[in-house]
C-alpha cells in the first residue's frame, strides 16, 4: 500500500527497506524503532509520520510484497487455458515466493498469524484476494467440467493452501533449501491425480 498521495516518499521507502533487512537477522519483537530508524538513517519520529506503529509498518511491508506477488500470479495465470494448469502455476509460484523471499515467509508463517490485528490489516486484504483468485479458478473449473461436479471448492482451496504452507514451514524455520519443482509437481500430482492405486 502506498502512502497517501501519488508518490512513495523516499523516507518511507528507506524505513521499509531497513525493517526488511532487520527481519532477516532478528525476530519482529526484538527489533526496535530506534534500530529501524538508525539503519534507515532517518529520525525515529519519521517512522510515526508514515506508520501508526511497528505493527503497521510490518503489515504495510507485507502488503507491498503481496501486491507484487498477486500481479505476478495474475500475469502467469492469464497465459494458461485450463483450470488445472492455472492452479499448478499458482502452486509453483507460491512455493517459489516462499523460497525466494524468506523474510516475508517468516513474517507470514511465524509472526502475524497469532495477531488479531493482522486480520484487519491491508496485508490480510491481499491474502484474501490471493485466496479468492484460487477459489475463482476452482469454481470456473467445476462449471467447465474440468473438475468433478461434486468437488467442494472451499475444501479444495484449503487443501492447496495447506499443502503449500506445510511444504515450506520446515524449510523456513530451519533455513533449508526447497526443491520448488519437485514439491510443486508432487502437490499437483496428489491433488489432481489422487493417490488411490
C-alpha positions in Angstrom: 0.0 0.0 0.0 1.4 3.3 -1.0 1.4 6.3 1.3 -1.5 8.7 0.7 -0.8 10.7 -2.4 0.8 9.9 -5.8 4.3 9.3 -4.7 6.0 6.9 -2.3 8.3 9.3 -0.2 12.0 8.4 0.0 11.9 8.3 3.8 9.1 5.8 3.8 11.0 3.6 1.3 14.1 3.7 3.5 12.2 2.8 6.6 10.6 -0.2 4.9 13.9 -1.4 3.5 15.6 -1.0 6.8 12.9 -3.0 8.5 13.1 -5.8 5.9 16.9 -6.1 6.4 16.5 -6.3 10.2 13.8 -9.0 9.8 16.5 -11.2 8.0 18.6 -11.1 11.2 16.1 -10.9 14.1 12.5 -11.7 15.1 9.9 -8.9 14.9 9.5 -8.4 18.7 13.3 -7.8 19.3 13.5 -5.1 16.6 13.2 -1.6 18.0 12.0 1.5 16.2 15.4 3.1 17.1 17.2 0.3 15.2 14.9 0.7 12.2 15.5 4.5 12.1 19.3 4.1 12.6 19.6 1.7 9.7 17.4 3.8 7.5 19.4 7.0 8.5 16.2 8.8 9.4 14.8 10.1 12.7 12.7 7.8 14.8 9.8 10.3 14.6 9.7 9.9 10.8 8.5 6.3 11.3 5.4 7.6 13.0 4.8 10.1 10.2 4.2 7.2 7.8 3.2 4.3 10.1 0.9 4.1 13.1 3.3 1.8 14.9 5.8 -1.0 14.3 2.9 -3.5 13.5 1.5 -1.1 10.9 5.0 -1.0 9.4 5.1 -4.8 9.4 1.7 -5.1 7.7 2.5 -2.4 5.1 5.8 -4.2 4.2 3.8 -7.4 3.8 1.1 -5.6 1.7 3.7 -4.3 -0.8 5.1 -7.8 -1.1 1.6 -9.3 -1.7 0.8 -6.7 -4.3 3.8 -7.6 -6.3 3.1 -11.4 -5.8 -0.6 -11.1 -6.8 0.4 -9.2 -10.0 2.9 -11.9 -10.9 0.3 -14.7 -10.3 -2.4 -12.9 -12.4 0.1 -12.4 -15.3 1.2 -16.1 -15.3 -2.3 -17.5 -14.9 -3.6 -15.4 -17.8 -1.4 -17.4 -20.2 -2.9 -20.8 -19.2 -6.1 -22.2 -20.7 -7.2 -24.9 -18.2 -8.1 -24.5 -14.6 -5.6 -27.3 -13.6 -2.8 -25.6 -15.4 -3.7 -22.3 -13.7 -3.7 -23.9 -10.3 -0.4 -25.7 -11.0 1.0 -22.3 -11.8 -0.3 -20.8 -8.5 1.2 -23.8 -6.5 4.6 -23.3 -8.2 4.6 -19.5 -7.9 3.6 -19.7 -4.2 6.3 -22.1 -3.4 8.8 -20.0 -5.4 7.7 -16.9 -3.5 8.1 -18.6 -0.1 11.5 -19.9 -1.1 12.9 -16.7 -2.6 11.5 -14.3 0.0 12.5 -15.9 3.3 11.9 -12.6 5.2 8.3 -12.4 4.0 7.8 -16.1 4.5 9.0 -15.9 8.1 6.7 -12.9 8.8 3.7 -14.6 7.2 4.1 -18.1 8.6 5.5 -17.3 12.0 5.0 -13.7 13.0 1.5 -12.5 12.2 -0.9 -15.5 12.4 -1.3 -15.1 16.2 -2.3 -11.4 16.0 -6.0 -10.5 15.5 -4.8 -7.1 14.2 -3.4 -8.8 11.1 -6.9 -10.0 10.0 -8.0 -6.3 9.9 -4.9 -5.1 8.0 -4.3 -4.1 4.4 -2.0 -7.1 4.1 -4.7 -9.6 5.0 -6.9 -8.0 2.4 -4.3 -9.1 -0.2 -4.2 -12.6 1.3 -7.9 -12.8 0.8 -7.6 -11.6 -2.8 -5.0 -14.4 -3.4 -7.3 -17.0 -1.9 -10.2 -15.5 -3.9 -8.2 -16.0 -7.1 -7.7 -19.7 -6.3 -11.4 -20.1 -5.4 -12.5 -18.4 -8.6 -10.3 -20.8 -10.8 -11.7 -23.8 -8.9 -15.3 -22.7 -9.4 -14.7 -22.0 -13.1 -13.1 -25.4 -13.5 -16.2 -27.1 -12.0 -18.5 -25.1 -14.3 -16.5 -26.1 -17.3 -16.4 -29.7 -16.2 -12.6 -29.7 -15.9 -13.1 -30.7 -12.3 -15.6 -33.2 -10.8 -19.0 -31.7 -10.3 -19.1 -32.8 -6.6 -15.8 -31.0 -5.8 -16.2 -28.7 -2.8 -14.3 -25.6 -4.0 -13.6 -24.4 -0.4 -12.2 -27.7 0.7 -10.0 -27.9 -2.4 -8.7 -24.4 -1.8 -7.9 -25.4 1.8 -6.0 -28.5 0.6 -4.0 -26.5 -1.9 -3.1 -23.7 0.6 -2.4 -26.1 3.4 -0.1 -28.2 1.2 1.8 -25.1 0.1 2.3 -23.7 3.6 3.2 -27.1 5.2 5.7 -27.8 2.4 7.5 -24.5 3.2 7.3 -24.4 7.0 10.2 -26.6 8.0 12.4 -25.1 5.3 11.6 -21.5 6.5 12.2 -22.4 10.2 15.4 -24.4 9.7 16.8 -22.5 6.7 16.7 -25.5 4.4 16.6 -25.4 0.6 13.3 -26.1 -1.1 13.2 -28.1 -4.3 10.4 -26.0 -5.8 9.9 -28.0 -9.0 9.8 -31.4 -7.2 7.5 -30.2 -4.4 5.1 -28.4 -6.7 4.8 -31.4 -9.0 4.3 -33.7 -6.0 1.5 -31.5 -4.6 -0.2 -31.1 -8.1 0.0 -34.9 -8.7 -1.6 -35.8 -5.4 -4.3 -33.0 -5.7 -5.2 -33.6 -9.3 -4.5 -37.3 -9.9 -5.0 -38.7 -6.4 -3.1 -41.5 -4.6 -5.5 -44.4 -4.9 -4.0 -47.4 -6.7 
